[in-house]
């Protein structure tokens, strides 16, 4: 198999791989396995991305990789793979919310200072409505992620909460980034401001965890 968009993949010495297990010896379902970077059959290639260029990404190719029984987390009984996935997704979603906040704050400041036709563009109704919607979505995304994080902190199953937060956040975070570019107008497309970088970074953040359920 192949896993794309692995952060710091070329520098890692150990990988956590989630795979489906057969029913042999009573072991079935999903399992989490630890494998060294030099495991036979595992090759690592550098990936180029449109965003988050400060973080090196890699592609892992697994061809006939074999690991021992001691590589499985939790031993023969395995571990709660859903919890691992939910923790990773919640952290990724929190990054998206943080960057959305950066876009919002920067756009609000720009809208107050940028003057067009004799008045700051922030006083234009279309811009004001756009900023209001951005803040509403920020509050909503943050609350959903907090709810998922609270469930995880208390050791409860947070699969539903994480999935709801993921579905909502991935949609609205990209919309906030796009609105930020719209507020900046032509300046949103040039590199004098970080808004175009945040737009690219947001697209990368929204695809890191994918849409497939674990």
Backbone as a printed PyTorch tensor [residue, N CA C, xyz], in Angstrom:
tensor([[[  0.8280,  -1.1910,   0.0000],
         [  0.0000,   0.0000,   0.0000],
         [  0.8660,   1.2460,   0.0000]],

        [[  0.2210,   2.3920,  -0.0940],
         [  0.9160,   3.6800,  -0.1240],
         [  0.2180,   4.6630,   0.7900]],

        [[  1.0000,   5.4130,   1.5350],
         [  0.4610,   6.4840,   2.3880],
         [  1.1110,   7.7820,   1.9620]],

        [[  0.2680,   8.7400,   1.5930],
         [  0.7660,  10.0320,   1.1410],
         [  0.7030,  11.0560,   2.2650]],

        [[  1.4010,  12.1470,   2.0660],
         [  1.3660,  13.3000,   2.9730],
         [  1.7160,  12.9200,   4.4140]],

        [[  2.8450,  12.2720,   4.5820],
         [  3.3270,  11.9130,   5.9220],
         [  4.2780,  13.0140,   6.3940]],

        [[  3.8970,  13.7940,   7.4110],
         [  4.7670,  14.8890,   7.8680],
         [  6.0810,  14.3560,   8.4250]],

        [[  7.1690,  15.0060,   8.0860],
         [  8.5040,  14.6660,   8.5720],
         [  8.8900,  13.2290,   8.2490]],

        [[  8.2900,  12.6800,   7.1860],
         [  8.5100,  11.2720,   6.8690],
         [  9.9570,  10.9150,   6.5870]],

        [[ 10.6850,  11.8040,   5.9190],
         [ 12.0660,  11.4980,   5.5760],
         [ 12.9940,  11.5230,   6.7890]],

        [[ 12.5700,  12.1640,   7.8570],
         [ 13.4120,  12.2920,   9.0520],
         [ 13.0450,  11.2970,  10.1450]],

        [[ 11.8740,  10.6770,  10.0210],
         [ 11.3880,   9.7890,  11.0800],
         [ 12.1850,   8.4910,  11.1370]],

        [[ 12.3670,   7.9840,  12.3340],
         [ 13.0350,   6.6980,  12.5290],
         [ 12.0340,   5.5800,  12.7760]],

        [[ 10.7950,   5.9390,  13.1360],
         [  9.7730,   4.9600,  13.4690],
         [  8.4280,   5.4550,  12.9590]],

        [[  7.6370,   4.5520,  12.3730],
         [  6.3310,   4.9130,  11.8370],
         [  5.2300,   4.1230,  12.5390]],

        [[  4.0880,   4.7940,  12.7260],
         [  2.8910,   4.1430,  13.2430],
         [  1.9680,   3.8980,  12.0520]],

        [[  1.6800,   2.6360,  11.7830],
         [  0.8720,   2.2590,  10.6280],
         [ -0.3930,   1.5590,  11.1070]],

        [[ -1.5370,   2.0110,  10.6160],
         [ -2.8160,   1.3710,  10.9210],
         [ -3.1890,   0.4890,   9.7350]],

        [[ -3.4950,  -0.7760,  10.0240],
         [ -3.8180,  -1.7240,   8.9580],
         [ -4.9170,  -2.6590,   9.4210]],

        [[ -5.5990,  -3.2480,   8.4410],
         [ -6.6240,  -4.2360,   8.7570],
         [ -5.9690,  -5.5900,   8.9900]],

        [[ -6.4890,  -6.2900,   9.9790],
         [ -5.9370,  -7.6030,  10.3380],
         [ -6.9260,  -8.6980,   9.9210]],

        [[ -6.3990,  -9.8460,   9.5530],
         [ -7.2420, -10.9770,   9.2070],
         [ -7.7710, -11.6730,  10.4540]],

        [[ -8.6050, -12.6690,  10.2460],
         [ -9.2190, -13.3830,  11.3720],
         [ -8.3450, -14.5260,  11.8790]],

        [[ -7.1480, -14.6510,  11.3580],
         [ -6.2650, -15.7390,  11.7600],
         [ -5.9410, -15.6460,  13.2460]],

        [[ -5.9800, -16.7310,  13.9180],
         [ -5.6560, -16.8330,  15.3430],
         [ -6.5370, -15.9120,  16.1810]],

        [[ -7.7640, -15.6940,  15.7020],
         [ -8.7130, -14.9110,  16.4900],
         [ -8.4760, -13.4260,  16.4680]],

        [[ -7.5370, -12.9640,  15.6440],
         [ -7.2420, -11.5350,  15.5750],
         [ -7.8920, -10.9580,  14.3280]],

        [[ -8.7560,  -9.9650,  14.4930],
         [ -9.4450,  -9.3680,  13.3530],
         [ -9.6520,  -7.8860,  13.6100]],

        [[-10.0810,  -7.1840,  12.5700],
         [-10.3300,  -5.7560,  12.7130],
         [ -9.1100,  -4.9390,  12.3510]],

        [[ -8.9850,  -3.7680,  12.9630],
         [ -7.8750,  -2.8750,  12.6760],
         [ -6.8260,  -2.9780,  13.7660]],

        [[ -5.5900,  -2.7780,  13.3710],
         [ -4.4960,  -2.8070,  14.3280],
         [ -3.5180,  -1.6890,  14.0470]],

        [[ -2.7820,  -1.2610,  15.0670],
         [ -1.7590,  -0.2260,  14.9330],
         [ -0.4000,  -0.8870,  15.1370]],

        [[  0.5150,  -0.6510,  14.2110],
         [  1.8180,  -1.3140,  14.2270],
         [  2.9390,  -0.2790,  14.1480]],

        [[  4.0250,  -0.5500,  14.8580],
         [  5.2100,   0.2890,  14.8100],
         [  6.2540,  -0.3670,  13.9260]],

        [[  6.7970,   0.3940,  13.0000],
         [  7.8030,  -0.1480,  12.0960],
         [  8.9500,   0.8230,  11.9030]],

        [[ 10.1870,   0.3540,  12.0350],
         [ 11.3500,   1.2190,  11.8060],
         [ 11.4210,   1.6700,  10.3470]],

        [[ 12.0820,   2.7760,  10.1130],
         [ 12.2030,   3.3170,   8.7630],
         [ 12.9940,   2.3960,   7.8400]],

        [[ 13.8610,   1.5460,   8.4210],
         [ 14.6780,   0.6570,   7.5890],
         [ 14.0580,  -0.7300,   7.4220]],

        [[ 12.7500,  -0.8660,   7.6950],
         [ 12.0730,  -2.1470,   7.5240],
         [ 12.1020,  -2.5630,   6.0550]],

        [[ 12.4970,  -3.7840,   5.7380],
         [ 12.5150,  -4.2410,   4.3320],
         [ 11.1380,  -4.0910,   3.6820]],

        [[ 11.1210,  -3.5490,   2.4780],
         [  9.8750,  -3.3440,   1.7550],
         [  9.2900,  -1.9560,   1.9300]],

        [[  9.8340,  -1.1820,   2.8740],
         [  9.3550,   0.1790,   3.1120],
         [ 10.2910,   1.1750,   2.4350]],

        [[  9.7600,   1.9540,   1.5100],
         [ 10.5500,   2.9950,   0.8450],
         [  9.8870,   4.3490,   1.0730]],

        [[ 10.7140,   5.3640,   1.1240],
         [ 10.2470,   6.7130,   1.4550],
         [ 10.6590,   7.6680,   0.3500]],

        [[  9.6980,   8.4600,  -0.1220],
         [  9.9530,   9.4370,  -1.1680],
         [  9.4670,  10.8120,  -0.7180]],

        [[ 10.1890,  11.8340,  -1.1260],
         [  9.7840,  13.1980,  -0.7840],
         [  8.5800,  13.6030,  -1.6250]],

        [[  7.6720,  14.3660,  -0.9970],
         [  6.4890,  14.8670,  -1.7030],
         [  6.5370,  16.3850,  -1.7740]],

        [[  5.9980,  16.9280,  -2.8540],
         [  5.8580,  18.3650,  -2.9950],
         [  4.3920,  18.7330,  -2.8200]],

        [[  4.1400,  19.7570,  -2.0290],
         [  2.7690,  20.1540,  -1.7360],
         [  2.5610,  21.6270,  -2.0860]],

        [[  1.3070,  22.0130,  -2.2340],
         [  0.9880,  23.3980,  -2.5640],
         [  1.0270,  24.3020,  -1.3370]],

        [[  0.9560,  23.7100,  -0.1510],
         [  0.9630,  24.4940,   1.0770],
         [  1.7790,  23.8030,   2.1660]],

        [[  1.9300,  24.4940,   3.2960],
         [  2.7290,  23.9790,   4.4180],
         [  4.1220,  23.5480,   3.9560]],

        [[  4.7460,  24.3770,   3.1460],
         [  6.0440,  24.0180,   2.5890],
         [  7.1510,  24.0090,   3.6330]],

        [[  6.9010,  24.6430,   4.7770],
         [  7.8960,  24.6180,   5.8480],
         [  7.9890,  23.2410,   6.4970]],

        [[  6.9630,  22.4180,   6.2890],
         [  6.9420,  21.0600,   6.8420],
         [  7.2190,  20.0740,   5.7120]],

        [[  8.3020,  19.2980,   5.7960],
         [  8.5750,  18.3260,   4.7280],
         [  7.6100,  17.1480,   4.8010]],

        [[  7.0330,  16.7840,   3.6580],
         [  6.1200,  15.6530,   3.5780],
         [  6.7660,  14.5320,   2.7710]],

        [[  6.3190,  13.3110,   3.0330],
         [  6.8780,  12.1590,   2.3310],
         [  5.7770,  11.1880,   1.9500]],

        [[  6.0920,  10.3290,   0.9900],
         [  5.1980,   9.2500,   0.5830],
         [  5.8250,   7.9350,   1.0090]],

        [[  5.0420,   7.1080,   1.7060],
         [  5.5230,   5.8010,   2.1490],
         [  4.9630,   4.7220,   1.2260]],

        [[  5.8390,   3.9040,   0.7060],
         [  5.4370,   2.7660,  -0.1100],
         [  5.7260,   1.4880,   0.6620]],

        [[  4.6980,   0.6810,   0.8860],
         [  4.8470,  -0.5680,   1.6180],
         [  4.6120,  -1.7300,   0.6520]],

        [[  5.6690,  -2.4660,   0.3660],
         [  5.6110,  -3.5670,  -0.5910],
         [  6.1020,  -4.8450,   0.0920]],

        [[  5.1440,  -5.6690,   0.5040],
         [  5.5100,  -6.9160,   1.1710],
         [  6.1570,  -6.7270,   2.5270]],

        [[  5.7850,  -5.6720,   3.2310],
         [  6.3620,  -5.3970,   4.5500],
         [  5.8450,  -6.4050,   5.5730]],

        [[  6.7580,  -6.9620,   6.3310],
         [  6.4060,  -7.9430,   7.3620],
         [  7.0050,  -7.4860,   8.6890]],

        [[  6.1830,  -7.4600,   9.7340],
         [  6.6550,  -7.1150,  11.0720],
         [  6.2450,  -8.2230,  12.0350]],

        [[  6.9330,  -8.3100,  13.1340],
         [  6.6430,  -9.3410,  14.1210],
         [  5.4210,  -9.0010,  14.9640]],

        [[  4.9490,  -9.9760,  15.7190],
         [  3.7700,  -9.7760,  16.5620],
         [  4.0180,  -8.7100,  17.6240]],

        [[  5.3000,  -8.5450,  18.0280],
         [  5.6070,  -7.5680,  19.0640],
         [  5.5130,  -6.1290,  18.5450]],

        [[  5.3250,  -5.9550,  17.2320],
         [  5.2050,  -4.6100,  16.6670],
         [  3.7910,  -4.0560,  16.8250]],

        [[  2.8430,  -4.9110,  17.2110],
         [  1.4540,  -4.4560,  17.3300],
         [  1.2260,  -3.7980,  18.6820]],

        [[  0.6990,  -2.5780,  18.6610],
         [  0.3850,  -1.8880,  19.9130],
         [ -0.7160,  -2.6300,  20.6510]],

        [[ -0.5090,  -2.8270,  21.9370],
         [ -1.4990,  -3.5370,  22.7350],
         [ -1.3530,  -5.0380,  22.6950]],

        [[ -0.3160,  -5.5320,  22.0130],
         [ -0.1060,  -6.9760,  21.9520],
         [ -1.1830,  -7.6780,  21.1540]],

        [[ -1.4750,  -8.9080,  21.5340],
         [ -2.4470,  -9.7150,  20.8010],
         [ -3.8480,  -9.1130,  20.8490]],

        [[ -4.1750,  -8.4090,  21.9210],
         [ -5.5100,  -7.8140,  22.0470],
         [ -5.6450,  -6.5320,  21.2430]],

        [[ -4.5310,  -5.9550,  20.8410],
         [ -4.5790,  -4.7210,  20.0720],
         [ -4.9030,  -3.5130,  20.9360]],

        [[ -5.1910,  -2.4100,  20.2830],
         [ -5.5000,  -1.1670,  20.9850],
         [ -6.7060,  -0.5000,  20.3320]],

        [[ -7.1290,   0.5980,  20.9150],
         [ -8.2740,   1.3400,  20.3900],
         [ -7.7920,   2.2310,  19.2460]],

        [[ -7.8540,   1.7060,  18.0300],
         [ -7.3730,   2.4500,  16.8690],
         [ -8.2220,   3.6910,  16.6190]],

        [[ -9.5060,   3.6090,  16.8820],
         [-10.3870,   4.7570,  16.6720],
         [ -9.9630,   5.9390,  17.5410]],

        [[ -9.5280,   5.6380,  18.7580],
         [ -9.0940,   6.7190,  19.6550],
         [ -7.8310,   7.3970,  19.0980]],

        [[ -6.9040,   6.5930,  18.5720],
         [ -5.6920,   7.1570,  17.9810],
         [ -6.0580,   8.0880,  16.8330]],

        [[ -6.9620,   7.6140,  15.9610],
         [ -7.3730,   8.4160,  14.8090],
         [ -8.0880,   9.6920,  15.2520]],

        [[ -8.9530,   9.5840,  16.2660],
         [ -9.6960,  10.7460,  16.7320],
         [ -8.7790,  11.7890,  17.3690]],

        [[ -7.7610,  11.3300,  18.0800],
         [ -6.7910,  12.2580,  18.6760],
         [ -6.0330,  13.0070,  17.5830]],

        [[ -5.6030,  12.2730,  16.5540],
         [ -4.8570,  12.9010,  15.4630],
         [ -5.7330,  13.8950,  14.7110]],

        [[ -6.9770,  13.5200,  14.4670],
         [ -7.8760,  14.4030,  13.7290],
         [ -8.2020,  15.6570,  14.5240]],

        [[ -8.4180,  15.5080,  15.8090],
         [ -8.7260,  16.6740,  16.6400],
         [ -7.5670,  17.6610,  16.6320]],

        [[ -6.3430,  17.1420,  16.6930],
         [ -5.1740,  18.0220,  16.6630],
         [ -5.0630,  18.7350,  15.3240]],

        [[ -5.3090,  18.0100,  14.2320],
         [ -5.2500,  18.6080,  12.8970],
         [ -6.3200,  19.6780,  12.7240]],

        [[ -7.5120,  19.4110,  13.2520],
         [ -8.5980,  20.3850,  13.1600],
         [ -8.2880,  21.6320,  13.9720]],

        [[ -7.6310,  21.4590,  15.1100],
         [ -7.2550,  22.6130,  15.9310],
         [ -6.2780,  23.5130,  15.1730]],

        [[ -5.3850,  22.9110,  14.3830],
         [ -4.4810,  23.7070,  13.5590],
         [ -5.2650,  24.5390,  12.5450]],

        [[ -6.2890,  23.9360,  11.9570],
         [ -7.1060,  24.6480,  10.9730],
         [ -7.8380,  25.8250,  11.6180]],

        [[ -8.3190,  25.6270,  12.8420],
         [ -9.0070,  26.7110,  13.5380],
         [ -8.0260,  27.8340,  13.8740]],

        [[ -6.8270,  27.4660,  14.3190],
         [ -5.8250,  28.4830,  14.6330],
         [ -5.4720,  29.3240,  13.4220]],

        [[ -5.3240,  28.6770,  12.2840],
         [ -4.9950,  29.4280,  11.0740],
         [ -6.1890,  30.2600,  10.6090]],

        [[ -7.4020,  29.7490,  10.7970],
         [ -8.5970,  30.5210,  10.4590],
         [ -8.6480,  31.8040,  11.2840]],

        [[ -8.2600,  31.7000,  12.5350],
         [ -8.2310,  32.8830,  13.4010],
         [ -7.1990,  33.8920,  12.8920]],

        [[ -6.0540,  33.3890,  12.4280],
         [ -5.0380,  34.2890,  11.8830],
         [ -5.5600,  35.0240,  10.6540]],

        [[ -6.2500,  34.2970,   9.7760],
         [ -6.8400,  34.9110,   8.5780],
         [ -7.8520,  35.9760,   8.9790]],

        [[ -8.7150,  35.6350,   9.9360],
         [ -9.7570,  36.5680,  10.3600],
         [ -9.1540,  37.8380,  10.9590]],

        [[ -8.2280,  37.6940,  11.9010],
         [ -7.6350,  38.8640,  12.5620],
         [ -6.9120,  39.7580,  11.5550]],

        [[ -6.1930,  39.1460,  10.6400],
         [ -5.4390,  39.9060,   9.6520],
         [ -6.3810,  40.6290,   8.6970]],

        [[ -7.4660,  39.9640,   8.3160],
         [ -8.4350,  40.5710,   7.4010],
         [ -9.1740,  41.7260,   8.0640]],

        [[ -9.5060,  41.5920,   9.3380],
         [-10.1980,  42.6650,  10.0620],
         [ -9.3080,  43.9000,  10.1330]],

        [[ -8.0280,  43.6900,  10.4520],
         [ -7.0960,  44.8120,  10.5370],
         [ -6.9310,  45.4980,   9.1780]],

        [[ -6.8320,  44.6970,   8.1390],
         [ -6.6720,  45.2500,   6.7910],
         [ -7.9090,  46.0420,   6.3710]],

        [[ -9.0910,  45.5030,   6.6790],
         [-10.3360,  46.1610,   6.2830],
         [-10.5120,  47.5100,   6.9750]],

        [[ -9.9280,  47.6670,   8.1510],
         [-10.0110,  48.9470,   8.8570],
         [ -9.0740,  49.9850,   8.2520]],

        [[ -7.9350,  49.5120,   7.7290],
         [ -6.9140,  50.4340,   7.2250],
         [ -7.0400,  50.7190,   5.7270]],

        [[ -7.5860,  49.7650,   4.9700],
         [ -7.6480,  49.9210,   3.5190],
         [ -8.7980,  50.8540,   3.1460]],

        [[ -8.4380,  51.9640,   2.5220],
         [ -9.4300,  52.9680,   2.1440],
         [ -9.6940,  52.8900,   0.6490]],

        [[-10.9620,  52.8430,   0.2890],
         [-11.3710,  52.8390,  -1.1160],
         [-12.6100,  53.7200,  -1.2600]],

        [[-12.5880,  54.6150,  -2.2460],
         [-13.7150,  55.5320,  -2.4760],
         [-14.0330,  56.3630,  -1.2380]],

        [[-12.9730,  56.7510,  -0.5330],
         [-13.1260,  57.6930,   0.5680],
         [-13.4600,  57.1220,   1.9230]],

        [[-13.5310,  55.7950,   2.0610],
         [-13.8370,  55.2160,   3.3660],
         [-13.2060,  53.8300,   3.4890]],

        [[-12.9330,  53.3890,   4.7270],
         [-12.3610,  52.0580,   4.9180],
         [-13.2970,  50.9890,   4.3580]],

        [[-12.7340,  49.9750,   3.7070],
         [-13.5910,  48.9490,   3.0970],
         [-14.3470,  48.1590,   4.1550]],

        [[-13.8760,  48.1950,   5.4110],
         [-14.5710,  47.4920,   6.4780],
         [-15.9520,  48.0620,   6.7560]],

        [[-16.2020,  49.2970,   6.3100],
         [-17.5070,  49.9160,   6.5030],
         [-18.4960,  49.5340,   5.4020]],

        [[-17.9920,  48.8730,   4.3630],
         [-18.8780,  48.3970,   3.3030],
         [-19.7010,  47.2190,   3.8260]],

        [[-20.9830,  47.2290,   3.5180],
         [-21.8780,  46.2060,   4.0580],
         [-21.4490,  44.8000,   3.6530]],

        [[-21.0320,  44.6250,   2.4030],
         [-20.6340,  43.2990,   1.9380],
         [-19.4430,  42.7670,   2.7320]],

        [[-18.4710,  43.6290,   3.0120],
         [-17.2890,  43.2210,   3.7800],
         [-17.6740,  42.9610,   5.2360]],

        [[-18.5250,  43.8200,   5.7830],
         [-18.9430,  43.6570,   7.1820],
         [-19.6750,  42.3290,   7.3870]],

        [[-20.5670,  41.9780,   6.4550],
         [-21.2840,  40.7110,   6.5500],
         [-20.3220,  39.5240,   6.4420]],

        [[-19.3470,  39.6530,   5.5550],
         [-18.3780,  38.5810,   5.3660],
         [-17.5660,  38.3530,   6.6400]],

        [[-17.1330,  39.4440,   7.2700],
         [-16.3690,  39.3270,   8.5140],
         [-17.2260,  38.7240,   9.6230]],

        [[-18.4920,  39.1090,   9.6830],
         [-19.3810,  38.5590,  10.7120],
         [-19.5490,  37.0490,  10.5390]],

        [[-19.7270,  36.6160,   9.3060],
         [-19.8650,  35.1820,   9.0420],
         [-18.5870,  34.4230,   9.4030]],

        [[-17.4400,  35.0100,   9.1190],
         [-16.1710,  34.3770,   9.4480],
         [-16.0510,  34.1520,  10.9550]],

        [[-16.4480,  35.1570,  11.7400],
         [-16.3430,  35.0190,  13.1890],
         [-17.3410,  34.0000,  13.7310]],

        [[-18.5310,  33.9730,  13.1880],
         [-19.5190,  32.9760,  13.6090],
         [-18.9910,  31.5620,  13.3730]],

        [[-18.4250,  31.3390,  12.1950],
         [-17.9010,  30.0130,  11.8810],
         [-16.7120,  29.6620,  12.7730]],

        [[-15.8930,  30.6490,  13.1080],
         [-14.7690,  30.4000,  14.0090],
         [-15.2550,  29.8980,  15.3640]],

        [[-16.2460,  30.5870,  15.9230],
         [-16.7990,  30.1590,  17.2110],
         [-17.3870,  28.7550,  17.1150]],

        [[-18.0820,  28.4760,  16.0320],
         [-18.7180,  27.1650,  15.8680],
         [-17.6840,  26.0540,  15.7440]],

        [[-16.6580,  26.2740,  14.9360],
         [-15.6090,  25.2670,  14.7720],
         [-14.9050,  24.9950,  16.0930]],

        [[-14.5740,  26.0700,  16.8030],
         [-13.8610,  25.9040,  18.0780],
         [-14.7080,  25.1120,  19.0730]],

        [[-15.9940,  25.4040,  19.1330],
         [-16.8540,  24.7010,  20.0870],
         [-16.9370,  23.2170,  19.7460]],

        [[-17.0610,  22.8720,  18.4760],
         [-17.1540,  21.4680,  18.0770],
         [-15.8780,  20.7030,  18.4140]],

        [[-14.7400,  21.3290,  18.2100],
         [-13.4660,  20.6660,  18.5150],
         [-13.2810,  20.5400,  20.0140]],

        [[-13.6810,  21.5550,  20.7560],
         [-13.6210,  21.4500,  22.2140],
         [-14.4750,  20.2820,  22.7130]],

        [[-15.6300,  20.1110,  22.1290],
         [-16.5200,  19.0210,  22.5420],
         [-15.8550,  17.6710,  22.2890]],

        [[-15.2550,  17.5120,  21.1200],
         [-14.5620,  16.2600,  20.8060],
         [-13.3770,  16.0430,  21.7450]],

        [[-12.6220,  17.1150,  21.9930],
         [-11.4530,  17.0090,  22.8690],
         [-11.8560,  16.6590,  24.2960]],

        [[-12.9840,  17.1980,  24.7430],
         [-13.4670,  16.8860,  26.0910],
         [-13.8260,  15.4140,  26.2200]],

        [[-14.4960,  14.8790,  25.1890],
         [-14.8380,  13.4590,  25.2010],
         [-13.5730,  12.5980,  25.2620]],

        [[-12.5790,  12.9600,  24.4710],
         [-11.3290,  12.2050,  24.4600],
         [-10.6020,  12.3110,  25.8020]],

        [[-10.6280,  13.4870,  26.3920],
         [ -9.9510,  13.7020,  27.6710],
         [-10.5570,  12.8370,  28.7710]],

        [[-11.8610,  12.6070,  28.6910],
         [-12.5380,  11.8010,  29.7040],
         [-12.5440,  10.3110,  29.3590]],

        [[-11.8610,   9.9460,  28.2770],
         [-11.7710,   8.5370,  27.9140],
         [-13.0020,   7.9770,  27.2460]],

        [[-13.9050,   8.8490,  26.7860],
         [-15.1360,   8.3880,  26.1320],
         [-14.9210,   8.2340,  24.6270]],

        [[-15.8280,   7.5250,  23.9850],
         [-15.7730,   7.3840,  22.5360],
         [-16.1800,   8.7110,  21.8950]],

        [[-15.2490,   9.2990,  21.1440],
         [-15.5060,  10.5960,  20.5330],
         [-15.6080,  10.5010,  19.0170]],

        [[-15.9190,   9.3210,  18.5090],
         [-15.9630,   9.1380,  17.0580],
         [-17.0050,  10.0500,  16.4080]],

        [[-18.1960,  10.1240,  16.9930],
         [-19.2330,  10.9630,  16.4040],
         [-18.8600,  12.4350,  16.4990]],

        [[-18.3970,  12.8630,  17.6720],
         [-18.0420,  14.2670,  17.8590],
         [-16.8860,  14.6840,  16.9400]],

        [[-15.9080,  13.7950,  16.7960],
         [-14.7760,  14.1050,  15.9270],
         [-15.2030,  14.1850,  14.4710]],

        [[-16.0810,  13.2670,  14.0620],
         [-16.5420,  13.2650,  12.6780],
         [-17.3490,  14.5210,  12.3590]],

        [[-18.2210,  14.9300,  13.2810],
         [-19.0010,  16.1510,  13.0740],
         [-18.0690,  17.3610,  12.9860]],

        [[-17.1040,  17.4400,  13.9150],
         [-16.1570,  18.5550,  13.9090],
         [-15.3360,  18.5660,  12.6280]],

        [[-14.9410,  17.3900,  12.1560],
         [-14.1430,  17.3100,  10.9420],
         [-14.9340,  17.7700,   9.7280]],

        [[-16.1500,  17.2620,   9.5890],
         [-16.9770,  17.6130,   8.4360],
         [-17.2270,  19.1190,   8.3770]],

        [[-17.5430,  19.6960,   9.5220],
         [-17.8620,  21.1250,   9.5680],
         [-16.6130,  21.9850,   9.3860]],

        [[-15.5520,  21.6400,  10.1060],
         [-14.3480,  22.4670,  10.0960],
         [-13.6690,  22.4780,   8.7360]],

        [[-13.5560,  21.3130,   8.0910],
         [-12.8800,  21.2680,   6.8000],
         [-13.6020,  22.1060,   5.7480]],

        [[-14.9150,  22.2030,   5.8730],
         [-15.6770,  23.0120,   4.9180],
         [-15.5510,  24.4970,   5.2260]],

        [[-15.7540,  24.8590,   6.4890],
         [-15.8030,  26.2700,   6.8450],
         [-14.4200,  26.9090,   6.9120]],

        [[-13.3950,  26.1520,   7.2900],
         [-12.0480,  26.7200,   7.3620],
         [-11.5820,  27.1510,   5.9750]],

        [[-11.8840,  26.3390,   4.9720],
         [-11.5060,  26.7050,   3.6040],
         [-12.2980,  27.9160,   3.1350]],

        [[-13.5420,  28.0050,   3.5650],
         [-14.3670,  29.1590,   3.1950],
         [-13.8190,  30.4340,   3.8290]],

        [[-13.3630,  30.3410,   5.0720],
         [-12.7820,  31.5020,   5.7490],
         [-11.5170,  31.9540,   5.0360]],

        [[-10.6800,  31.0020,   4.6480],
         [ -9.4560,  31.3490,   3.9280],
         [ -9.7740,  32.0370,   2.6070]],

        [[-10.7950,  31.5360,   1.9190],
         [-11.1920,  32.1350,   0.6430],
         [-11.7580,  33.5430,   0.8490]],

        [[-12.5490,  33.7140,   1.8930],
         [-13.0870,  35.0460,   2.1900],
         [-11.9680,  36.0250,   2.5200]],

        [[-10.9360,  35.5350,   3.1840],
         [ -9.7990,  36.3930,   3.4870],
         [ -9.1560,  36.9180,   2.2150]],

        [[ -8.9810,  36.0400,   1.2450],
         [ -8.4250,  36.4610,  -0.0490],
         [ -9.3480,  37.4680,  -0.7180]],

        [[-10.6580,  37.2450,  -0.6290],
         [-11.6260,  38.1510,  -1.2510],
         [-11.5590,  39.5460,  -0.6340]],

        [[-11.4050,  39.6020,   0.6860],
         [-11.3320,  40.9050,   1.3600],
         [-10.0920,  41.6760,   0.9120]],

        [[ -8.9960,  40.9650,   0.7000],
         [ -7.7580,  41.6200,   0.2720],
         [ -7.7740,  41.9680,  -1.2110]],

        [[ -8.7050,  41.3930,  -1.9510],
         [ -8.7840,  41.6940,  -3.3690],
         [ -7.5180,  41.2820,  -4.1000]],

        [[ -6.9890,  42.1650,  -4.9420],
         [ -5.7710,  41.8520,  -5.6880],
         [ -4.5840,  41.5930,  -4.7900]],

        [[ -4.5500,  42.2420,  -3.6290],
         [ -3.4500,  42.0190,  -2.6860],
         [ -3.4700,  40.6100,  -2.1090]],

        [[ -4.6090,  39.9280,  -2.2350],
         [ -4.6850,  38.5660,  -1.7350],
         [ -3.9600,  37.5650,  -2.6220]],

        [[ -3.5960,  37.9890,  -3.8320],
         [ -2.9450,  37.0930,  -4.7810],
         [ -1.4450,  37.3240,  -4.8840]],

        [[ -0.9570,  38.4000,  -4.3050],
         [  0.4750,  38.6600,  -4.3360],
         [  1.0910,  38.3320,  -2.9870]],

        [[  2.3910,  38.2060,  -2.9630],
         [  3.0620,  37.7190,  -1.7650],
         [  3.5610,  38.8260,  -0.8430]],

        [[  3.0150,  40.0220,  -1.0130],
         [  3.3290,  41.0850,  -0.0660],
         [  2.6860,  40.8130,   1.2930]],

        [[  1.6260,  40.0300,   1.2830],
         [  0.8970,  39.6800,   2.5030],
         [  0.8630,  38.1540,   2.6520]],

        [[  0.7240,  37.6620,   3.8830],
         [  0.7100,  36.2060,   4.0820],
         [ -0.6120,  35.5390,   3.7500]],

        [[ -1.6030,  36.3080,   3.3030],
         [ -2.9420,  35.7460,   3.1150],
         [ -2.9500,  34.6530,   2.0610]],

        [[ -2.1620,  34.7970,   0.9800],
         [ -2.1360,  33.7620,  -0.0560],
         [ -1.4610,  32.4960,   0.4540]],

        [[ -0.4750,  32.6500,   1.3360],
         [  0.1830,  31.4910,   1.9290],
         [ -0.7820,  30.7390,   2.8470]],

        [[ -1.5570,  31.4950,   3.6270],
         [ -2.5240,  30.8530,   4.5110],
         [ -3.5930,  30.1230,   3.7190]],

        [[ -3.9680,  30.6660,   2.5740],
         [ -4.9440,  29.9860,   1.7190],
         [ -4.3860,  28.6370,   1.2650]],

        [[ -3.1370,  28.6240,   0.8130],
         [ -2.5140,  27.3700,   0.3690],
         [ -2.3350,  26.4000,   1.5350]],

        [[ -1.9040,  26.9400,   2.6720],
         [ -1.7270,  26.0850,   3.8460],
         [ -3.0410,  25.4610,   4.2960]],

        [[ -4.1180,  26.2450,   4.2150],
         [ -5.4170,  25.7250,   4.6470],
         [ -5.8580,  24.5670,   3.7670]],

        [[ -5.6170,  24.6800,   2.4670],
         [ -5.9850,  23.5860,   1.5770],
         [ -5.2340,  22.3170,   1.9630]],

        [[ -3.9770,  22.4590,   2.3290],
         [ -3.2000,  21.2880,   2.7510],
         [ -3.7460,  20.7140,   4.0530]],

        [[ -4.0650,  21.5750,   5.0180],
         [ -4.5940,  21.1030,   6.2970],
         [ -5.9090,  20.3490,   6.1230]],

        [[ -6.7220,  20.7680,   5.1560],
         [ -8.0330,  20.1460,   5.0080],
         [ -7.9750,  18.7770,   4.3350]],

        [[ -6.8190,  18.3950,   3.8010],
         [ -6.7260,  17.0840,   3.1580],
         [ -5.8130,  16.1220,   3.9000]],

        [[ -5.1490,  16.5940,   4.9530],
         [ -4.1780,  15.7370,   5.6530],
         [ -4.8130,  14.4630,   6.2060]],

        [[ -5.9830,  14.6150,   6.8490],
         [ -6.6090,  13.4480,   7.4710],
         [ -7.5520,  12.7050,   6.5350]],

        [[ -7.8250,  13.2920,   5.3760],
         [ -8.7050,  12.6290,   4.4070],
         [-10.1460,  12.5810,   4.8830]],

        [[-10.9820,  11.9300,   4.0760],
         [-12.4060,  11.8490,   4.3740],
         [-12.8530,  10.4380,   4.7320]],

        [[-11.9640,   9.4720,   4.5760],
         [-12.3380,   8.0830,   4.8560],
         [-12.3870,   7.8330,   6.3450]],

        [[-13.4270,   7.1520,   6.7800],
         [-13.5970,   6.8430,   8.1970],
         [-12.7120,   5.6680,   8.5900]],

        [[-12.1500,   5.7730,   9.7980],
         [-11.3630,   4.6710,  10.3360],
         [-12.2130,   3.8780,  11.3300]]])
